[in-house]
Amino acid sequence: MTMHFRTIKDAIETLLVNAASGQYRVRGYPDQAFNAAEFADTDRLVQVYYDGGNFPNTSSGRGPYDHRMTFKIQLIASRAAQCDLTVLNDLSATQGQLAAALAAVEPAAKGVDDSIDELIDLVFNVLMDGDNLHLGLSDPVGSRWIERIEKQEPYARGDRAVAEATMDLTCRRTEEVPTTDLLGTVDVIKTDIQNQGDTAARASVEVETT
């Protein structure tokens, strides 16, 4: 039986893909080994993955289980600078190279910071749209909420400034699991009750044991 968190992850991806309109791309797994040039301008990237879940111990060991899940929505954008920004960390760089890199940092950093802010805006509006309360699924999804947005300061990679942000999307579903039918595992003990000093047997009592 497929767990609901997998279906919900696919639904989140589908919502974002359908709303992209050429403003970003969607990928369903995290990848830190990237080429910054891939995420310039409207090629910004949105990555979606299941980050984990909690299962409060409030049900029997046979289920169903309350799954309080968290999905990471990772956003990446880049903006070109007018020179190679890696010289800022190069001890052998000349004064002229450093001056050129410093002059290129501010406009590139400002541009990519604006770009990631816009991407946060776009993705938040898709996922928290009232029409997407159940993330596009026909079955209800409980407590859909973006609990946190965390944004990093822009940093240099090659000739580009890069910015990243992460959203924590939480929700709840009850996970069903295959379980043996309890009716086949119950023993029934039948006994009559007789009060002390009374010769008549009273109504039977049945006791189920597992």
C-alpha positions as CSV (number, residue, x, y, z in Angstrom):
1,M,0.0,0.0,0.0
2,T,1.5,3.3,-1.1
3,M,1.9,5.8,1.7
4,H,0.2,9.2,1.3
5,F,3.4,11.2,1.7
6,R,4.6,9.9,-1.7
7,T,1.3,10.9,-3.3
8,I,1.4,14.4,-1.7
9,K,5.0,15.0,-2.8
10,D,3.9,14.2,-6.4
11,A,0.9,16.5,-6.0
12,I,3.1,19.4,-4.8
13,E,5.3,19.0,-7.9
14,T,2.3,18.9,-10.2
15,L,0.9,22.1,-8.7
16,L,4.2,24.0,-9.1
17,V,4.8,22.7,-12.6
18,N,1.3,23.7,-13.8
19,A,1.7,27.2,-12.3
20,A,5.3,27.8,-13.5
21,S,4.4,29.6,-16.8
22,G,8.1,29.7,-17.8
23,Q,9.1,31.6,-14.6
24,Y,10.9,28.6,-13.0
25,R,11.7,24.9,-13.3
26,V,10.7,22.1,-11.0
27,R,12.7,19.1,-9.9
28,G,11.7,16.4,-7.4
29,Y,15.0,15.8,-5.6
30,P,17.7,17.8,-3.9
31,D,21.0,18.4,-5.7
32,Q,23.8,20.5,-4.3
33,A,26.3,19.8,-7.1
34,F,25.0,22.3,-9.6
35,N,26.2,24.7,-12.2
36,A,25.1,28.2,-11.3
37,A,24.6,29.1,-14.9
38,E,21.7,26.6,-15.1
39,F,19.5,28.8,-12.8
40,A,19.8,32.2,-14.3
41,D,16.9,34.6,-14.8
42,T,13.7,32.5,-15.5
43,D,15.5,29.2,-15.3
44,R,15.3,29.4,-11.5
45,L,14.9,26.1,-9.9
46,V,12.4,24.7,-7.4
47,Q,13.3,21.4,-5.8
48,V,10.7,19.4,-3.8
49,Y,11.5,16.5,-1.4
50,Y,10.0,14.8,1.6
51,D,12.1,15.8,4.6
52,G,10.6,13.6,7.3
53,G,7.6,13.0,9.5
54,N,6.4,12.4,13.0
55,F,4.0,9.7,14.1
56,P,2.5,10.5,17.5
57,N,1.9,7.4,19.6
58,T,-1.8,7.8,19.8
59,S,-3.1,4.7,18.0
60,S,-2.8,1.0,18.4
61,G,0.1,-0.9,16.9
62,R,-2.1,-2.0,14.0
63,G,-2.8,1.6,12.7
64,P,-4.0,3.7,11.1
65,Y,-1.2,6.2,11.9
66,D,-1.3,9.9,12.1
67,H,1.6,11.1,9.8
68,R,2.6,14.7,10.4
69,M,5.0,15.3,7.5
70,T,7.4,18.0,6.3
71,F,8.4,18.7,2.7
72,K,11.3,20.9,1.8
73,I,10.8,23.3,-1.0
74,Q,14.3,24.5,-2.1
75,L,14.6,27.6,-4.3
76,I,17.8,28.5,-6.3
77,A,18.5,31.5,-8.5
78,S,21.6,33.1,-10.1
79,R,22.6,36.3,-11.8
80,A,25.6,37.0,-14.0
81,A,28.3,39.4,-12.9
82,Q,30.7,41.2,-15.3
83,C,33.7,39.2,-14.2
84,D,34.8,36.0,-12.4
85,L,33.9,36.5,-8.7
86,T,36.0,33.6,-7.6
87,V,39.0,36.0,-7.6
88,L,37.6,37.3,-4.3
89,N,38.8,34.2,-2.6
90,D,42.0,33.8,-4.7
91,L,45.1,34.8,-2.7
92,S,47.1,35.3,-6.0
93,A,44.6,37.7,-7.5
94,T,45.9,41.2,-8.5
95,Q,44.6,44.4,-7.1
96,G,43.0,45.2,-10.4
97,Q,41.2,41.8,-10.5
98,L,40.0,42.3,-7.0
99,A,38.7,45.8,-7.7
100,A,36.8,44.6,-10.8
101,A,35.3,41.7,-8.9
102,L,34.2,44.0,-6.0
103,A,32.6,46.4,-8.5
104,A,30.6,43.5,-10.0
105,V,29.5,42.0,-6.7
106,E,26.9,44.5,-5.7
107,P,24.7,44.7,-8.8
108,A,24.9,40.9,-9.3
109,A,24.0,40.3,-5.6
110,K,21.1,42.8,-5.7
111,G,19.8,41.2,-8.9
112,V,19.8,37.7,-7.5
113,D,18.4,38.8,-4.2
114,D,15.4,40.3,-6.0
115,S,15.1,37.2,-8.2
116,I,14.9,34.8,-5.2
117,D,12.4,37.1,-3.4
118,E,10.2,37.0,-6.5
119,L,10.5,33.2,-6.6
120,I,9.5,32.9,-3.0
121,D,6.5,35.1,-3.8
122,L,5.5,32.9,-6.7
123,V,5.8,29.5,-4.9
124,F,4.1,30.7,-1.7
125,N,1.1,31.9,-3.7
126,V,0.8,28.6,-5.4
127,L,1.1,26.4,-2.4
128,M,-1.0,28.6,-0.1
129,D,-3.7,29.4,-2.6
130,G,-7.1,28.7,-1.0
131,D,-8.1,26.6,-4.0
132,N,-5.0,24.4,-3.2
133,L,-6.0,23.7,0.3
134,H,-5.7,19.9,-0.4
135,L,-2.7,20.4,-2.7
136,G,-4.8,19.4,-5.8
137,L,-5.8,16.0,-4.4
138,S,-9.4,14.8,-4.2
139,D,-8.9,13.4,-0.7
140,P,-8.5,15.9,2.1
141,V,-5.0,16.9,3.3
142,G,-5.0,18.1,6.8
143,S,-3.2,21.2,8.2
144,R,-1.5,22.3,5.0
145,W,0.8,25.1,6.0
146,I,4.1,26.8,5.1
147,E,5.7,27.1,8.6
148,R,9.0,28.7,7.7
149,I,10.9,30.4,5.0
150,E,14.7,30.6,5.4
151,K,16.8,32.6,2.9
152,Q,20.6,32.7,2.6
153,E,22.7,35.6,1.7
154,P,23.9,35.7,-2.0
155,Y,27.2,34.1,-2.6
156,A,29.7,33.9,-5.5
157,R,30.1,30.9,-7.7
158,G,32.3,31.4,-10.8
159,D,31.1,34.5,-12.7
160,R,27.7,34.5,-11.0
161,A,26.0,35.5,-7.7
162,V,23.7,32.7,-6.4
163,A,20.9,32.9,-3.9
164,E,19.0,30.1,-2.2
165,A,15.9,29.8,0.0
166,T,14.0,27.0,1.7
167,M,10.4,26.6,2.6
168,D,9.0,24.1,5.1
169,L,5.6,22.8,4.0
170,T,3.8,20.7,6.6
171,C,0.6,18.7,6.5
172,R,-1.1,15.6,7.9
173,R,-2.6,12.5,6.6
174,T,-3.6,9.2,8.2
175,E,-1.5,6.3,6.9
176,E,-3.2,3.0,6.5
177,V,-1.2,-0.2,6.6
178,P,-2.0,-3.8,5.8
179,T,-3.3,-5.6,8.9
180,T,-4.5,-9.1,9.6
181,D,-8.3,-9.3,10.2
182,L,-8.8,-9.2,13.9
183,L,-12.0,-11.3,13.7
184,G,-9.9,-14.4,12.9
185,T,-7.7,-13.9,16.0
186,V,-10.3,-13.6,18.7
187,D,-11.2,-16.4,21.1
188,V,-14.6,-16.3,22.7
189,I,-15.1,-17.8,26.3
190,K,-18.7,-18.4,27.2
191,T,-19.7,-18.9,30.9
192,D,-22.9,-18.8,33.0
193,I,-23.1,-16.7,36.2
194,Q,-24.6,-18.1,39.3
195,N,-24.9,-16.0,42.4
196,Q,-24.0,-17.5,45.8
197,G,-27.1,-19.3,47.3
198,D,-29.0,-19.2,44.0
199,T,-29.5,-22.5,42.3
200,A,-30.6,-20.9,39.0
201,A,-28.0,-20.1,36.3
202,R,-28.3,-16.5,35.0
203,A,-27.7,-15.0,31.6
204,S,-24.5,-16.0,29.8
205,V,-21.6,-13.7,29.5
206,E,-19.1,-13.9,26.6
207,V,-15.6,-12.6,27.0
208,E,-13.3,-12.0,24.0
209,T,-9.6,-12.5,24.3
210,T,-6.8,-12.0,21.9
